[in-house]
Amino acid sequence: MASVTLRRLSKVFDGGIQALHPLDLDVRDGELLVLLGPSGSGKTTALRCIAGLEAPTTGDVVIGERVVTHDPPADRDVAMVFQTPALYPHLTVRENIAFPLEMRGVADAQVARRVLETAARLGEGLQTVLDRMPAQLSEGERQRAALARAIVRGPQAFLFDEPLSRLDARLRIELRGELLALHRALGATMIYVTHDQTEAMTMGQRVAVLHEGRLRQVGTPEEVYQRPADVHVARFVGTPGMNVLQGRGRGPGTGGTGGAGAGAGAVDEGGGRVIEAGSLTIPVELTTYEGELQVGIRPEYVGLCAVDKGVGNGDVLVVEPLGSETLVYLNAGGQPLVARLPGFADVRVGTRVGVRVDRRRLYLFDAAGAPLA
């Protein structure tokens, strides 16, 4: 296996469309790194540049110690698994898996052994369909066959372009577990592209978040969730993402609209600083900053209470009971707010409720989206 390094890698398509701004990224030898971002963020473009399927406009791709920027895909010693299983329809599963070894002139006996060993790594479900044609397979079996064809070569790095997105929920969970087991067993360098935060958080040793072709943050799943580098990361990471409200910080005696509940009381009685955001007035430890800002809070740190008993009030727009939790979508003075409540919450659409927040869990950003110290 080998490390993968991107040095100031960028890609501009015809028409001046900048898909990828200059990107620096180091993927460690044996690491499973997830490229996470919404559609159009540049994550697949970066992966295709690594594979040699796209030529970068500027910058370099380094695999191990070798600069491969201008090498053809066949000479890069990487294996790519696509969203749609790219199997040869006229070959059996066994022949599909064997194909990359045969192309390299590996002896027949060794090919047969490695095909069986690789199929065994992916479970009995694949071993029992080795002599079927791709058209006779389920979606999950086809993707397992595509994974086996990539694994059998033993490349320096594996590239995965949303390989589970076409599968149903149960199969996605099952194959996620199998991919993680494979990574542990092989000690392989893997770069995994997804827009799914659950996949990113559960699979990645580190997560690289892209937005509009720019790398916003690289860190462990805990780091990107607990300490987002900017508003874009905060909003995108999490299901649902962080609430980000447009607000204004003000101090004692500076005036303002005020608000019902504990927020307004803290100003009037304690003389402290607050953030006014929609119908909410939230006391904060904000000693020097006044003016426009953005305040973030995860849905799990938003609670509901009686009207006028919290930091403000909101109108219930949507209630989503999920069994173990309930998501409640609110309109808080013209600003959207989501609360994650335990179990089946007794909340009705169209009612007005009070809002509580855990002030220890607030994230403060300036008007441009950068964190405030």
C-alpha positions as CSV (number, residue, x, y, z in Angstrom):
1,M,0.0,0.0,0.0
2,A,1.1,3.6,-0.4
3,S,0.2,7.2,0.6
4,V,-1.6,9.5,-1.8
5,T,-0.8,13.2,-1.9
6,L,-2.5,16.0,-3.8
7,R,-0.4,19.1,-4.3
8,R,-2.3,22.2,-5.3
9,L,-4.5,20.1,-7.5
10,S,-7.1,22.0,-9.4
11,K,-9.5,21.3,-12.3
12,V,-11.2,23.8,-14.6
13,F,-13.6,22.3,-17.2
14,D,-14.5,23.8,-20.6
15,G,-16.5,27.0,-20.2
16,G,-14.4,28.1,-17.2
17,I,-16.2,25.9,-14.7
18,Q,-13.9,25.6,-11.7
19,A,-14.8,22.2,-10.3
20,L,-11.8,22.0,-8.0
21,H,-9.8,24.9,-6.5
22,P,-6.1,24.3,-5.6
23,L,-6.3,21.4,-3.2
24,D,-3.6,20.1,-0.8
25,L,-4.4,16.8,0.8
26,D,-2.3,13.9,2.3
27,V,-3.8,10.5,2.6
28,R,-1.7,8.3,4.9
29,D,-0.4,4.9,4.0
30,G,-3.1,2.4,5.2
31,E,-5.7,5.1,6.0
32,L,-9.4,5.1,5.1
33,L,-10.1,8.8,4.3
34,V,-13.6,9.9,3.3
35,L,-14.2,12.8,0.9
36,L,-17.5,14.2,2.0
37,G,-19.6,16.9,0.3
38,P,-22.8,17.7,-1.5
39,S,-23.3,17.2,-5.2
40,G,-21.0,19.5,-7.2
41,S,-18.5,20.0,-4.3
42,G,-15.6,18.5,-6.4
43,K,-15.1,15.2,-4.5
44,T,-15.6,12.9,-7.5
45,T,-13.5,15.2,-9.7
46,A,-10.6,14.8,-7.1
47,L,-11.0,11.1,-7.1
48,R,-11.0,10.9,-10.9
49,C,-7.8,13.0,-11.0
50,I,-6.2,10.5,-8.7
51,A,-7.3,7.6,-10.9
52,G,-6.1,9.3,-14.1
53,L,-9.6,9.5,-15.6
54,E,-9.4,13.4,-15.5
55,A,-6.3,15.4,-16.2
56,P,-5.8,18.2,-13.6
57,T,-5.5,21.8,-14.7
58,T,-2.7,22.4,-12.3
59,G,-1.0,20.5,-9.5
60,D,0.3,17.0,-9.0
61,V,-0.9,13.6,-7.8
62,V,1.7,11.6,-5.9
63,I,1.2,7.9,-5.1
64,G,3.9,6.7,-2.7
65,E,7.0,8.4,-3.8
66,R,6.0,8.6,-7.4
67,V,4.5,11.6,-9.2
68,V,1.8,10.1,-11.5
69,T,0.1,13.3,-12.7
70,H,0.6,12.5,-16.3
71,D,0.7,8.7,-16.1
72,P,-2.2,6.7,-17.8
73,P,-4.6,5.1,-15.4
74,A,-3.2,1.6,-16.0
75,D,0.2,2.6,-14.7
76,R,-1.0,4.1,-11.4
77,D,-1.7,0.9,-9.6
78,V,-5.0,2.0,-8.1
79,A,-8.3,0.2,-8.2
80,M,-11.6,2.1,-8.5
81,V,-15.1,1.0,-7.6
82,F,-17.9,3.1,-9.1
83,Q,-21.4,3.9,-8.1
84,T,-22.7,1.5,-10.7
85,P,-21.0,-1.9,-10.7
86,A,-18.9,-1.9,-13.9
87,L,-18.9,-5.6,-14.7
88,Y,-18.4,-7.2,-18.1
89,P,-21.9,-8.6,-18.9
90,H,-20.6,-11.4,-21.1
91,L,-18.3,-12.8,-18.3
92,T,-19.2,-14.8,-15.2
93,V,-18.5,-13.4,-11.8
94,R,-15.5,-15.6,-11.5
95,E,-14.2,-14.4,-14.9
96,N,-14.9,-10.7,-14.0
97,I,-12.8,-11.1,-10.8
98,A,-10.0,-12.9,-12.6
99,F,-9.8,-10.4,-15.5
100,P,-7.3,-7.9,-14.0
101,L,-5.0,-10.8,-13.0
102,E,-5.2,-12.4,-16.5
103,M,-4.4,-9.0,-18.1
104,R,-1.2,-8.9,-16.1
105,G,-0.2,-12.4,-17.1
106,V,-0.6,-14.1,-13.8
107,A,-0.4,-17.9,-14.0
108,D,-3.8,-19.7,-14.2
109,A,-3.3,-21.6,-10.9
110,Q,-2.5,-18.4,-9.0
111,V,-5.5,-16.7,-10.6
112,A,-7.9,-19.4,-9.5
113,R,-6.5,-19.4,-6.0
114,R,-6.7,-15.6,-5.6
115,V,-10.2,-15.4,-7.0
116,L,-11.4,-17.9,-4.4
117,E,-9.5,-16.1,-1.6
118,T,-11.0,-12.8,-2.5
119,A,-14.5,-14.1,-2.8
120,A,-14.2,-15.7,0.6
121,R,-13.3,-12.3,2.0
122,L,-16.6,-10.9,0.9
123,G,-18.7,-13.8,2.4
124,E,-20.6,-16.8,1.3
125,G,-23.0,-14.7,-0.7
126,L,-20.4,-14.1,-3.3
127,Q,-18.8,-17.5,-3.2
128,T,-22.1,-19.1,-4.2
129,V,-22.6,-17.0,-7.3
130,L,-19.2,-17.2,-8.9
131,D,-20.5,-19.0,-12.0
132,R,-23.5,-16.7,-12.6
133,M,-23.6,-13.9,-15.1
134,P,-24.0,-10.3,-13.9
135,A,-27.6,-10.1,-15.1
136,Q,-28.5,-12.9,-12.8
137,L,-27.2,-11.1,-9.7
138,S,-28.9,-8.8,-7.2
139,E,-27.7,-5.2,-6.9
140,G,-25.8,-6.1,-3.7
141,E,-24.2,-9.2,-5.3
142,R,-23.1,-7.1,-8.3
143,Q,-21.4,-4.5,-6.1
144,R,-19.7,-7.3,-4.1
145,A,-18.4,-8.7,-7.4
146,A,-17.1,-5.2,-8.4
147,L,-15.4,-4.9,-4.9
148,A,-13.8,-8.4,-5.4
149,R,-12.4,-7.4,-8.8
150,A,-10.8,-4.4,-7.3
151,I,-9.4,-6.2,-4.3
152,V,-7.9,-9.2,-6.2
153,R,-5.2,-7.1,-7.7
154,G,-3.7,-5.9,-4.4
155,P,-3.3,-2.3,-5.7
156,Q,-1.5,0.5,-3.9
157,A,-4.7,2.4,-3.2
158,F,-8.5,1.8,-3.5
159,L,-10.8,4.6,-4.8
160,F,-14.5,4.3,-4.0
161,D,-17.0,6.6,-5.8
162,E,-20.2,6.3,-3.7
163,P,-20.4,2.5,-4.2
164,L,-23.3,2.0,-1.8
165,S,-25.6,4.8,-2.9
166,R,-27.8,2.5,-5.1
167,L,-28.4,-0.1,-2.4
168,D,-31.3,-0.2,0.0
169,A,-30.7,0.7,3.7
170,R,-30.1,-2.8,5.0
171,L,-27.6,-3.6,2.3
172,R,-25.8,-0.3,2.8
173,I,-25.3,-1.1,6.5
174,E,-24.2,-4.7,5.7
175,L,-21.7,-3.6,3.0
176,R,-20.3,-0.7,5.2
177,G,-19.4,-3.3,7.8
178,E,-17.8,-5.5,5.2
179,L,-15.7,-2.6,3.8
180,L,-14.5,-1.7,7.3
181,A,-13.6,-5.4,7.9
182,L,-11.7,-5.4,4.6
183,H,-9.8,-2.3,5.5
184,R,-8.7,-3.8,8.8
185,A,-7.7,-7.1,7.2
186,L,-5.9,-5.6,4.2
187,G,-4.4,-2.5,5.9
188,A,-5.2,-0.8,2.6
189,T,-5.1,2.8,1.6
190,M,-8.7,3.8,0.8
191,I,-10.2,7.0,-0.4
192,Y,-14.0,6.9,-0.2
193,V,-16.3,9.5,-1.8
194,T,-19.8,10.1,-0.4
195,H,-22.4,12.7,0.2
196,D,-23.8,10.6,3.1
197,Q,-22.8,11.9,6.5
198,T,-23.6,8.6,8.2
199,E,-21.1,6.8,5.9
200,A,-18.5,9.4,6.5
201,M,-18.9,9.4,10.3
202,T,-19.0,5.6,10.6
203,M,-16.3,4.7,8.1
204,G,-13.7,7.4,7.9
205,Q,-10.6,7.5,10.1
206,R,-10.5,11.1,8.8
207,V,-13.0,13.1,6.9
208,A,-12.2,15.8,4.3
209,V,-15.1,18.1,3.7
210,L,-15.4,19.8,0.4
211,H,-17.8,22.6,-0.6
212,E,-18.0,24.4,-4.0
213,G,-14.6,22.9,-5.0
214,R,-12.8,24.0,-1.9
215,L,-11.4,21.9,1.0
216,R,-13.1,23.2,4.1
217,Q,-11.8,20.9,6.8
218,V,-9.9,17.7,7.4
219,G,-10.1,15.9,10.7
220,T,-11.5,12.9,12.5
221,P,-15.3,12.4,12.5
222,E,-15.4,13.8,16.0
223,E,-13.4,16.9,15.1
224,V,-15.5,17.9,12.1
225,Y,-18.7,17.3,14.1
226,Q,-17.7,18.9,17.3
227,R,-15.4,21.6,16.0
228,P,-16.5,22.6,12.5
229,A,-14.1,24.9,10.7
230,D,-16.9,27.1,9.2
231,V,-20.6,27.5,8.7
232,H,-20.5,25.2,5.6
233,V,-19.1,22.3,7.5
234,A,-21.4,22.9,10.4
235,R,-24.5,22.9,8.2
236,F,-23.5,19.9,6.2
237,V,-22.1,17.5,8.8
238,G,-24.8,15.8,10.8
239,T,-28.3,14.4,10.1
240,P,-29.9,16.9,10.2
241,G,-27.1,19.4,10.1
242,M,-26.4,22.1,12.6
243,N,-29.0,24.9,13.1
244,V,-27.4,28.2,11.9
245,L,-29.4,31.3,12.8
246,Q,-28.7,34.8,11.5
247,G,-28.4,37.0,14.5
248,R,-27.0,40.1,16.1
249,G,-24.9,40.4,19.2
250,R,-25.6,43.3,21.6
251,G,-24.5,44.3,25.0
252,P,-26.2,45.9,28.0
253,G,-27.7,49.3,27.3
254,T,-27.4,49.0,23.5
255,G,-31.1,48.6,22.9
256,G,-32.6,46.0,20.6
257,T,-35.9,44.3,20.1
258,G,-35.7,42.1,23.1
259,G,-37.5,38.8,23.4
260,A,-39.7,36.7,25.6
261,G,-38.3,34.4,28.2
262,A,-34.9,33.8,29.8
263,G,-32.9,35.6,27.0
264,A,-34.6,39.0,27.6
265,G,-34.5,38.5,31.3
266,A,-30.8,37.9,31.3
267,V,-30.3,41.3,29.7
268,D,-32.7,43.2,31.9
269,E,-31.7,41.6,35.2
270,G,-28.1,40.5,34.7
271,G,-26.8,43.2,32.3
272,G,-25.1,40.6,30.1
273,R,-24.7,40.2,26.4
274,V,-27.2,38.4,24.2
275,I,-27.6,37.2,20.6
276,E,-30.9,38.1,19.0
277,A,-31.9,35.6,16.3
278,G,-35.4,35.6,14.9
279,S,-37.7,35.2,17.9
280,L,-34.9,34.0,20.2
281,T,-32.8,36.1,22.6
282,I,-29.9,34.0,23.9
283,P,-27.6,35.0,26.7
284,V,-23.9,34.4,25.8
285,E,-20.4,34.9,27.0
286,L,-19.5,37.4,24.3
287,T,-17.4,40.0,25.8
288,T,-16.1,42.1,22.9
289,Y,-18.2,41.3,19.7
290,E,-21.2,43.3,18.7
291,G,-23.0,43.3,15.3
292,E,-24.1,40.8,12.8
293,L,-23.1,37.2,13.4
294,Q,-24.4,33.6,13.0
295,V,-25.1,31.3,15.9
296,G,-25.1,27.5,15.5
297,I,-26.5,24.8,17.7
298,R,-27.0,21.1,17.0
299,P,-30.6,19.8,17.0
300,E,-29.9,17.6,20.0
301,Y,-29.2,20.7,22.1
302,V,-32.5,22.3,21.3
303,G,-35.4,21.6,23.6
304,L,-39.1,22.6,23.8
305,C,-41.0,24.0,26.8
306,A,-44.1,26.1,27.6
307,V,-44.6,29.3,25.7
308,D,-42.5,32.2,27.1
309,K,-40.5,29.9,29.4
310,G,-37.4,29.6,27.3
311,V,-35.2,31.8,25.2
312,G,-38.0,32.5,22.8
313,N,-40.9,30.9,21.0
314,G,-41.4,29.0,17.7
315,D,-44.2,27.6,15.6
316,V,-44.2,23.9,14.8
317,L,-44.1,23.2,11.1
318,V,-43.3,19.5,10.8
319,V,-43.0,16.6,13.2
320,E,-41.0,13.5,12.2
321,P,-41.4,10.6,14.7
322,L,-38.5,8.1,14.1
323,G,-39.1,5.8,17.0
324,S,-36.0,6.4,19.2
325,E,-36.3,10.1,18.5
326,T,-38.5,12.8,17.1
327,L,-37.4,15.7,14.9
328,V,-39.4,18.8,15.3
329,Y,-39.1,21.6,12.6
330,L,-39.9,25.1,13.8
331,N,-40.2,28.6,12.5
332,A,-38.5,30.8,15.1
333,G,-39.4,34.3,14.0
334,G,-38.7,33.6,10.3
335,Q,-35.7,31.4,10.9
336,P,-35.7,27.6,10.6
337,L,-34.9,25.6,13.7
338,V,-34.8,21.8,14.3
339,A,-35.1,20.1,17.6
340,R,-34.1,16.5,18.2
341,L,-36.2,15.1,21.1
342,P,-36.0,11.6,22.6
343,G,-38.7,8.9,21.8
344,F,-42.1,9.8,20.6
345,A,-42.6,13.5,21.5
346,D,-46.1,14.8,22.1
347,V,-45.9,17.8,19.8
348,R,-48.5,18.9,17.3
349,V,-48.1,20.7,14.0
350,G,-49.5,24.2,14.1
351,T,-48.9,24.8,17.8
352,R,-46.7,27.4,19.4
353,V,-44.0,26.3,21.8
354,G,-41.2,27.7,23.9
355,V,-37.6,27.0,22.9
356,R,-34.7,26.1,25.1
357,V,-31.1,25.8,24.1
358,D,-28.0,24.4,25.9
359,R,-25.9,27.6,25.9
360,R,-22.8,25.6,26.6
361,R,-23.2,24.1,23.1
362,L,-23.4,27.2,21.0
363,Y,-21.2,27.9,18.0
364,L,-20.6,31.5,17.0
365,F,-19.6,32.5,13.5
366,D,-19.0,35.9,12.0
367,A,-21.2,37.2,9.2
368,A,-18.9,35.6,6.6
369,G,-19.1,32.1,8.3
370,A,-15.7,32.0,10.1
371,P,-15.7,30.9,13.8
372,L,-15.6,33.6,16.5
373,A,-13.0,33.0,19.2
